[in-house]
Structures are given as structure tokens and as C-alpha cells.
């Protein structure tokens, strides 16, 4: 990165920190991946410990064990390793069990993952003087969004494309590649889709998804309504599995890997089982990195990818959150959701700034299926998209 970009990034990070201070040391910053949210968190902790009488220390909440290690490295990277004795770095799935603790400051990294009703217990069962929440985009669920607003209102926002324009991250291009199902897959999809339409009609058609959720949560719902709701969701899962596991994605991935064999490639599957299939299809140059792998296996896979022993790393969701992936410039997304957040997080793994680098992301989707609708929804706020 040029000196100018370092300077601009530092200025914007300091701006975010100042806005948080002026807001009474409480708020959320929504920053495109690559902006350097973690450094803002480190600066907030350092400012608190160095400028206030602190007796309770700092807590940094993260979603994964890997991010625990990475956040510790951030303190060391920015010259604040001397305050690490006053800092706890804990995963959300452990911290929600805390009761009666007090902290001078709490940093919530990837806060959208810490807003589930279970994890929220941390905020009601413990106290803190200062709170900084960080994420790449607001959560899409209204309940989670409202809870975040009440917990820490949004005080600073910069989008992914604004980060690209400011040259804080590398430019990117999205290439959407339509694929067809095989005749056998088409027949299965059509059969399940017909059942889906039937049960949707039984639920009243309009807003059937929420209607089905309400029925399953209602202990007084009739057995007929509960059956309709259950089968409606079963059809959604079966239909998604067909497009998630579409065989055309495997052949297209093998072609893209062969065309980019001199580059580091991240591959995202829609389910762990399919991610394993994609890994096998691109062996021996690939390894899998997902939640069914042990922490040791994930660390080894990531290290081999960093060292260049392999050039393809296949994941499901585990790489979405915050991990720095050096030199990765090609992505292949083989499993989709309708969430913009997931798309932006995956994109963010590929556009960490490097001179003359452009991130290229191929999105493989089954044409004229629900997957195409999800794709169009998830990229509607992004630029530089080519539809093949």
C-alpha cells in the first residue's frame, strides 16, 4: 500500500475513534471489510487504559478461536502488546455465561454474530463503562438490528465500495456464472418445487415463511397447520440441497482452478458436506476449512495455504468472519444465501490491499432457481458485476 493510502486509512480510523469518543464512548461502527475495524478496537482499548483510571480491564468479544489469536496479534502489530495483561479476548459462546463481571471497556468484533438471544445474556448480566461494536454491515434481521441500535447506536459508517474508491482496499469484480441442472436434478427440483407451492398455498400463500414460523411456535396450532408448516420448511431444505449440491458446480470449479493455477483461490460451499466434495474435486492442491474440522486441522490448512503448500482453500462459513487471507485474489462461491452480509464478508477475504491486485469472484448459481433470486438480492448493493 502506498504512503498516501496508509495515511488516508489512518485518518479514517482516527475519525471513527473520535466519533465514538464524542458519542460518550458508546456506539457501533459499520465499516467495509478491509477498513481496519480491528485497529480501531485496539486504539479504543489503548485510549481507555492509557487515559482513564482503569481497575477492571478490557474485554474483546470475537466469534471464533482463530479471531482470538488474530486480535492478540493486532495489539502486538500496532505496538500495544504492553497492555495485553489488562485485556481478555473471549469468544461469544463463552462470554454469555459470565455473570456479575465489570469491565472498563468492551469491544464487540463482528457484533452481528453476538446478537442472538442466548449471547445477549452477557450484556444483561454484566456491566461496562464503554462499549464499541464493530461489523461490516448491519444485521438483516429486524430483531437483531433493533437490539444493536438499543445496545450501541450506529455512529460511523463507510461502505465497502467507498473503501475501494478511497483505495483502502483493492478493487474487485464479480462474475456471475449461470449453470444448468442435469435432467435428473431438474426432475427432482420440479417435484419438490410443486410440493413447495402446494404447502405454501395451504399456509395462505402470502408471507408463508413467517406464517409457518408462527405456527410452529404456537402450542395451540392445529396438527394440520403444524404439518403444513413442517412440510413447507422441509421442501425449502430439500430444494436448497439440490441447488447447493448441483454437479455442474464441481465441473466449473475444476475448470476455474485449472485456469488460475498460479493464484491463491478461496472456494465457498453451501454446506460442509459439499465443501468436502469440492475439496476432493480439486485435490491434491486443496484443503478444507470448516466447522467440522478441528481447530488444529483448520490452523494447519490455513498455514499451508499461507505458505503456498496448497493454493486452494475450501470453506463453508468459517472463513467469512474477519480472517486475513494473504495473497488470495480469486474466489469461487458455490453456495449462496440471500444475505448481503455473507456476500460482503466473503468478498472481503479477497480484497485486502496489495499493489496492482484486483479481486475476482466467480459466483456459480443455478439459473431460474431460488438460488438466482438469493444471488440477485445479495449483490443488489454492490458494484462491478458481470452477468454471463
C-alpha positions as CSV (number, residue, x, y, z in Angstrom):
1,X,0.0,0.0,0.0
2,X,1.3,3.5,-0.8
3,X,2.1,6.0,1.9
4,X,-0.9,8.0,0.8
5,X,-3.2,5.1,1.4
6,X,-1.7,4.3,4.8
7,X,-2.3,8.0,5.7
8,X,-5.9,8.0,4.4
9,X,-6.7,4.8,6.2
10,X,-5.2,6.1,9.5
11,X,-7.2,9.3,9.1
12,X,-10.5,7.5,8.7
13,X,-9.7,5.1,11.6
14,X,-8.9,8.0,13.8
15,X,-12.1,9.7,12.7
16,X,-14.2,6.6,13.7
17,X,-12.4,6.6,17.0
18,X,-13.1,10.3,17.6
19,X,-16.8,9.9,16.7
20,X,-17.0,7.1,19.2
21,X,-15.4,9.3,21.9
22,X,-17.7,12.2,21.1
23,X,-20.7,9.9,21.4
24,X,-19.9,9.2,25.0
25,X,-17.8,6.1,24.4
26,X,-20.8,4.1,23.2
27,X,-21.7,3.1,19.7
28,X,-21.4,0.9,16.6
29,X,-19.1,1.4,13.6
30,X,-20.2,-0.2,10.3
31,X,-17.2,-0.4,8.1
32,X,-16.5,-2.3,4.9
33,X,-14.1,-5.2,5.2
34,X,-10.5,-4.1,4.9
35,X,-11.1,-0.7,6.5
36,X,-9.3,-1.9,9.7
37,X,-12.0,-2.2,12.3
38,X,-9.8,-4.3,14.5
39,X,-7.2,-1.5,14.7
40,X,-10.0,0.9,15.8
41,X,-10.8,-1.6,18.5
42,X,-7.2,-1.8,19.6
43,X,-6.9,2.0,19.7
44,X,-10.2,2.3,21.7
45,X,-8.8,-0.1,24.3
46,X,-5.4,1.6,24.4
47,X,-7.1,5.0,24.8
48,X,-9.2,3.8,27.7
49,X,-6.4,2.1,29.6
50,X,-3.9,5.0,29.0
51,X,-6.2,7.9,29.7
52,X,-8.5,6.7,32.5
53,X,-8.1,5.1,35.9
54,X,-8.9,1.5,35.0
55,X,-9.3,-1.2,37.5
56,X,-11.4,-3.7,35.6
57,X,-9.5,-4.0,32.3
58,X,-10.9,-4.6,28.8
59,X,-12.8,-7.4,27.2
60,X,-12.7,-8.1,23.4
61,X,-15.5,-10.4,22.2
62,X,-14.9,-12.3,19.0
63,X,-16.9,-15.1,17.2
64,X,-14.1,-17.7,16.7
65,X,-10.9,-19.1,18.3
66,X,-9.0,-18.0,15.2
67,X,-10.0,-14.4,15.7
68,X,-8.9,-14.6,19.3
69,X,-5.4,-15.3,18.0
70,X,-5.7,-12.6,15.3
71,X,-6.9,-9.9,17.7
72,X,-3.9,-10.6,20.0
73,X,-1.6,-10.2,17.0
74,X,-3.3,-6.8,16.3
75,X,-2.3,-5.5,19.7
76,X,1.3,-6.6,19.0
77,X,1.2,-5.3,15.4
78,X,0.2,-1.8,16.5
79,X,2.7,-1.5,19.4
80,X,0.2,-2.1,22.3
81,X,1.3,-5.5,23.4
82,X,2.3,-4.0,26.8
83,X,-1.4,-3.6,27.7
84,X,-2.4,-7.2,26.8
85,X,-2.2,-8.2,30.5
86,X,-5.3,-6.0,31.0
87,X,-7.2,-7.4,28.1
88,X,-9.3,-10.6,27.9
89,X,-10.1,-11.8,24.4
90,X,-13.1,-14.2,24.6
91,X,-15.5,-15.9,22.2
92,X,-19.2,-15.0,22.4
93,X,-20.0,-18.7,23.0
94,X,-18.1,-18.5,26.3
95,X,-18.8,-14.9,27.4
96,X,-22.6,-15.3,27.5
97,X,-22.1,-17.5,30.6
98,X,-20.4,-14.7,32.5
99,X,-22.4,-13.1,35.4
100,X,-21.6,-10.2,37.6
101,X,-18.4,-9.0,35.8
102,X,-17.4,-5.4,35.2
103,X,-15.1,-4.0,32.5
104,X,-13.8,-0.6,31.8
105,X,-14.4,-1.2,28.1
106,X,-16.0,-3.9,26.0
107,X,-15.2,-4.3,22.2
108,X,-17.6,-6.5,20.2
109,X,-16.0,-7.6,17.0
110,X,-18.3,-9.0,14.3
111,X,-21.1,-7.9,16.6
112,X,-23.9,-9.3,14.3
113,X,-22.8,-12.8,15.5
114,X,-23.2,-11.8,19.1
115,X,-26.8,-10.7,19.0
116,X,-28.6,-14.0,19.4
117,X,-30.9,-14.2,22.4
118,X,-28.5,-16.6,24.1
119,X,-25.4,-14.4,23.6
120,X,-27.3,-11.2,24.6
121,X,-27.2,-12.5,28.2
122,X,-23.7,-11.2,28.5
123,X,-25.0,-7.6,28.2
124,X,-27.8,-8.0,30.7
125,X,-25.7,-10.0,33.3
126,X,-22.6,-7.8,33.3
127,X,-21.6,-4.1,33.3
128,X,-19.1,-2.0,31.4
129,X,-18.2,1.7,31.2
130,X,-17.5,1.9,27.5
131,X,-18.8,-0.1,24.6
132,X,-17.6,-0.3,20.9
133,X,-19.4,-2.6,18.5
134,X,-18.0,-3.3,15.0
135,X,-19.3,-5.1,11.9
136,X,-19.1,-4.9,8.1
137,X,-22.8,-4.4,7.6
138,X,-25.9,-4.2,9.9
139,X,-27.6,-7.4,10.7
140,X,-30.5,-8.0,8.3
141,X,-32.9,-9.5,10.9
142,X,-35.0,-6.6,12.3
143,X,-35.0,-8.0,15.8
144,X,-31.2,-8.1,15.8
145,X,-30.9,-4.7,14.2
146,X,-33.2,-3.1,16.8
147,X,-31.3,-4.8,19.6
148,X,-28.0,-3.4,18.3
149,X,-29.5,0.1,18.0
150,X,-30.6,-0.1,21.6
151,X,-27.2,-1.5,22.7
152,X,-24.9,0.7,20.7
153,X,-26.4,3.1,18.1
154,X,-24.6,3.4,14.8
155,X,-22.2,6.4,14.9
156,X,-19.9,5.8,11.9
157,X,-20.4,4.1,8.5
158,X,-18.3,3.5,5.5
159,X,-19.3,1.1,2.8
160,X,-17.2,-1.5,1.0
161,X,-17.3,0.4,-2.3
162,X,-16.3,3.7,-0.5
163,X,-13.3,1.8,0.8
164,X,-12.5,0.8,-2.7
165,X,-12.9,4.4,-4.0
166,X,-10.5,5.6,-1.3
167,X,-8.0,2.8,-2.2
168,X,-8.2,1.4,1.3
169,X,-8.8,-2.0,-0.2
170,X,-8.2,-3.5,-3.7
171,X,-10.8,-3.2,-6.4
172,X,-12.9,-6.2,-7.2
173,X,-15.1,-7.7,-9.9
174,X,-18.0,-10.1,-9.5
175,X,-18.7,-12.6,-12.3
176,X,-22.0,-14.4,-12.0
177,X,-21.9,-17.7,-13.9
178,X,-25.3,-19.4,-14.6
179,X,-25.4,-23.2,-14.6
180,X,-28.0,-25.7,-15.6
181,X,-29.2,-28.7,-13.6
182,X,-28.8,-32.2,-15.1
183,X,-32.1,-33.8,-16.3
184,X,-32.2,-35.9,-13.1
185,X,-31.6,-32.8,-10.9
186,X,-34.3,-30.9,-12.8
187,X,-36.8,-33.6,-12.3
188,X,-36.1,-33.7,-8.5
189,X,-36.2,-29.9,-8.3
190,X,-39.5,-29.7,-10.2
191,X,-41.1,-32.4,-8.0
192,X,-40.0,-30.7,-4.8
193,X,-41.0,-27.2,-6.0
194,X,-44.5,-28.4,-6.8
195,X,-44.8,-29.7,-3.2
196,X,-43.4,-26.4,-2.0
197,X,-46.1,-24.4,-3.9
198,X,-48.8,-26.7,-2.6
199,X,-47.8,-26.3,1.1
200,X,-47.3,-22.6,0.5
201,X,-50.9,-22.3,-0.7
202,X,-52.1,-24.3,2.3
203,X,-50.4,-21.7,4.5
204,X,-52.2,-18.9,2.8
205,X,-49.6,-18.1,0.2
206,X,-48.9,-14.5,1.4
207,X,-45.9,-14.4,3.6
208,X,-45.9,-18.1,4.1
209,X,-42.5,-18.2,5.6
210,X,-43.4,-16.1,8.6
211,X,-46.8,-17.8,8.9
212,X,-45.1,-21.2,9.1
213,X,-42.7,-19.9,11.8
214,X,-45.6,-18.6,13.9
215,X,-47.5,-21.9,13.6
216,X,-44.5,-23.9,14.8
217,X,-44.0,-21.6,17.7
218,X,-47.7,-21.7,18.7
219,X,-48.5,-24.5,21.1
220,X,-52.2,-24.1,20.3
221,X,-51.8,-24.6,16.5
222,X,-53.8,-27.4,14.9
223,X,-52.0,-30.6,13.9
224,X,-53.0,-29.9,10.3
225,X,-51.4,-26.4,10.4
226,X,-48.2,-27.8,12.1
227,X,-47.9,-30.5,9.4
228,X,-48.3,-27.8,6.6
229,X,-45.6,-25.6,8.2
230,X,-43.2,-28.6,8.8
231,X,-43.5,-29.8,5.2
232,X,-43.2,-26.3,3.8
233,X,-39.8,-25.9,5.6
234,X,-38.8,-29.5,4.5
235,X,-39.4,-28.5,0.9
236,X,-37.3,-25.4,1.3
237,X,-34.4,-27.5,2.7
238,X,-34.7,-30.2,0.0
239,X,-34.9,-27.7,-2.8
240,X,-31.9,-25.8,-1.5
241,X,-29.9,-29.0,-1.2
242,X,-30.4,-29.8,-4.9
243,X,-29.0,-26.4,-6.0
244,X,-26.3,-26.4,-3.3
245,X,-25.0,-29.8,-4.5
246,X,-25.5,-29.2,-8.2
247,X,-23.0,-31.3,-10.1
248,X,-22.4,-28.5,-12.6
249,X,-20.6,-26.5,-9.9
250,X,-18.0,-29.2,-9.4
251,X,-17.0,-29.3,-13.1
252,X,-17.0,-25.5,-13.4
253,X,-14.9,-25.2,-10.2
254,X,-12.3,-27.6,-11.6
255,X,-12.1,-25.5,-14.8
256,X,-11.7,-22.3,-12.9
257,X,-8.9,-23.8,-10.7
258,X,-7.1,-25.0,-13.8
259,X,-7.3,-21.5,-15.3
260,X,-6.0,-19.9,-12.2
261,X,-3.5,-22.4,-11.0
262,X,-0.8,-19.7,-10.4
263,X,-3.1,-17.9,-8.0
264,X,-4.4,-18.4,-4.5
265,X,-8.1,-19.4,-4.6
266,X,-10.8,-19.4,-1.9
267,X,-13.8,-21.6,-2.5
268,X,-17.0,-21.3,-0.6
269,X,-19.5,-24.2,-0.5
270,X,-23.1,-24.0,0.8
271,X,-22.8,-26.9,3.2
272,X,-19.9,-28.7,4.9
273,X,-20.6,-32.0,3.0
274,X,-20.4,-30.2,-0.3
275,X,-17.3,-28.2,0.7
276,X,-15.7,-31.6,1.3
277,X,-16.8,-32.8,-2.2
278,X,-15.3,-29.6,-3.7
279,X,-12.1,-30.2,-1.8
280,X,-11.8,-33.7,-3.1
281,X,-12.5,-32.5,-6.7
282,X,-9.6,-30.1,-6.6
283,X,-7.1,-32.3,-4.7
284,X,-4.2,-32.5,-4.1
285,X,-3.9,-28.7,-4.3
286,X,-6.7,-28.0,-1.8
287,X,-7.7,-28.5,1.8
288,X,-11.0,-27.9,3.6
289,X,-11.5,-25.3,6.4
290,X,-14.9,-25.5,8.1
291,X,-16.7,-26.1,11.4
292,X,-16.5,-29.9,11.2
293,X,-12.7,-29.7,11.2
294,X,-10.8,-29.5,14.5
295,X,-9.1,-26.2,15.5
296,X,-5.7,-27.9,14.8
297,X,-6.8,-29.0,11.3
298,X,-8.1,-25.6,10.5
299,X,-4.9,-23.9,11.6
300,X,-2.8,-26.4,9.6
301,X,-4.9,-25.8,6.5
302,X,-4.7,-22.1,6.8
303,X,-0.9,-22.2,7.4
304,X,-0.3,-24.4,4.4
305,X,-2.4,-22.0,2.3
306,X,-0.3,-19.1,3.6
307,X,2.9,-20.9,3.0
308,X,1.9,-21.9,-0.6
309,X,1.9,-25.6,0.0
310,X,-1.6,-25.6,-1.4
311,X,-3.3,-22.9,-3.5
312,X,-7.0,-23.7,-2.9
313,X,-8.7,-23.4,0.4
314,X,-12.3,-24.6,0.6
315,X,-14.7,-23.3,3.3
316,X,-18.4,-23.0,4.1
317,X,-18.8,-20.2,6.6
318,X,-15.7,-20.4,8.8
319,X,-13.7,-18.0,6.6
320,X,-16.5,-15.4,6.4
321,X,-15.5,-13.6,9.6
322,X,-12.6,-11.3,9.7
323,X,-9.6,-13.6,9.0
324,X,-6.8,-12.1,6.9
325,X,-6.1,-14.3,3.9
326,X,-2.8,-13.1,2.4
327,X,-2.4,-13.0,-1.4
328,X,-5.8,-14.6,-2.1
329,X,-7.1,-12.9,-5.3
330,X,-9.6,-15.4,-6.7
331,X,-12.8,-16.6,-5.1
332,X,-15.4,-19.1,-6.2
333,X,-18.7,-19.1,-4.4
334,X,-20.6,-22.4,-4.9
335,X,-23.2,-21.9,-2.2
336,X,-25.4,-18.9,-1.7
337,X,-27.7,-17.2,0.8
338,X,-29.9,-14.1,0.3
339,X,-27.9,-12.1,2.8
340,X,-25.7,-9.2,1.6
341,X,-23.7,-9.6,4.8
342,X,-22.4,-13.0,3.8
343,X,-21.5,-11.8,0.3
344,X,-19.6,-8.8,1.6
345,X,-17.7,-10.9,4.2
346,X,-16.7,-13.4,1.5
347,X,-15.7,-10.6,-0.8
348,X,-13.7,-9.0,2.0
349,X,-11.4,-12.0,2.2
350,X,-10.1,-11.3,-1.3
351,X,-9.6,-7.5,-1.4
352,X,-7.0,-6.8,1.3
353,X,-4.9,-4.2,-0.4
354,X,-1.9,-5.2,-2.4
355,X,-0.3,-3.2,-5.2
356,X,-1.8,-3.9,-8.7
357,X,-4.2,-6.5,-7.2
358,X,-7.8,-6.9,-8.2
359,X,-10.0,-9.5,-6.5
360,X,-12.1,-11.6,-8.9
361,X,-15.0,-13.5,-7.5
362,X,-16.9,-16.1,-9.6
363,X,-20.4,-16.8,-8.3
364,X,-21.8,-20.1,-9.5
365,X,-25.6,-20.3,-9.4
366,X,-28.3,-22.5,-10.8
367,X,-30.3,-20.4,-13.3
368,X,-34.0,-20.0,-12.8
369,X,-33.9,-21.4,-9.3
370,X,-34.4,-19.9,-5.9
371,X,-30.6,-19.6,-5.8
372,X,-30.7,-17.0,-8.6
373,X,-33.2,-14.9,-6.5
374,X,-30.9,-15.2,-3.5
375,X,-27.9,-14.1,-5.6
376,X,-29.7,-11.0,-7.0
377,X,-30.8,-9.9,-3.6
378,X,-27.3,-10.4,-2.0
379,X,-25.5,-8.3,-4.6
380,X,-28.0,-5.5,-5.0
381,X,-25.9,-3.0,-3.1
382,X,-22.6,-3.9,-4.8
383,X,-20.9,-2.7,-8.0
384,X,-18.7,-4.2,-10.8
385,X,-21.0,-7.1,-11.5
386,X,-20.9,-9.1,-14.8
387,X,-23.8,-11.5,-15.5
388,X,-22.6,-14.1,-18.0
